[in-house]
Amino acid sequence: MENNYVINIQKLVKQFPVGDDLFTALKEINLNIKTAEFTGLVGSSGSGKTTLLNIIGGLDSASKGDINVLGHSINSTNHNEKAKIRRKYMGFIFQSYNLLPVYTVYENIELPLLLNGINSIERDKKVKQAIEWVGLTDKINSKPITLSGGQCQRTAIARAIVHRPALVLADEPTANLDAENSHQIMKILVSLNKEISTSFLFATHDEKIMNYLKRIIRLEDGKIISDVLTDIGNKD
């Protein structure tokens, strides 16, 4: 990856049709993020942060611009190739957990490894390690309906990082959690960021998350209005 960047974006524009007009949701975005950064896209609802996160993850497409993610030109990559990049190199954490209710904690976390064709011995090792990372060893055979919100989100985190992705994208991952669980979740993610050098990019307006970020990129009306290292980032 050029210059050790996991994300390199130049002049990204995103427009949506609204009646006979076009609404510009993202305006000339330029952004670089390096390996192992712990960064947040911060802004109010409608600022464009989730749209930008979705474009980086290949879940949406830009109208214009160069979007290079993990060495791949995302905007000129077809649907199947985007899916392959996401499956092999990315992890996703959403506020709604998106766990499969008929699967146990173990089976939910195992799913990305199955999709990537990892053999059963290696799968078992990686799943149990991920479960240990998030402190759910005693819930390994439980189904989501029996778990608390915090335990569901920890399961979702384990699923997102079980294959040791280069990049994890997290959209409001603590939105449905109380303060105590939010802090537990963020401490887990900080630890994983240090342990496996995964880059984390959050979309959030949650102050609890912001307190853990090493870099805060503020969006307003589809534009980046500030990009600063935090005190946490300056200490490292």
DALINUR-V430240 format. One line per field, one symbol per residue. psi: psi as a letter, one per 30 degrees, with the letter a starting at -180 (. if undefined). burial: + if it has 24 or more other ideal C-beta (glycine too) atoms within 12 Angstrom, else -. Layout:
psi = ???
burial = ???
This chain:
psi = kkggkfkjkkhkkkkkkjbglkkjekjhkkkkklkglikkjkllkgfgeeeeeeeeggflklellkjjkhgkjefgkleeeeeeeeeeflkkklfgehljffkleeeeefeeeefggkleeeeeeeeeeeeeeghgefgegllefflleeeeeeeeeeefgegilfkkkjjhfgeglleeeeeeeeeeeeeeeeeggkkkjkklgjeeeeffkfkkjkkkhgkjfljkkleeeff.
burial = ----+++++--+++----------+++-+-+++++++++++++---+++++++++++++++++-++++++-+-++------+--+++++++++++-+-+---++++++++++++-+------+--++-++++++++--++-+-+--+-+++++++++++++++++++++++++++-+---++-+++++++-++--+-+++++++++-++++++++++++--+++--+--+-+----
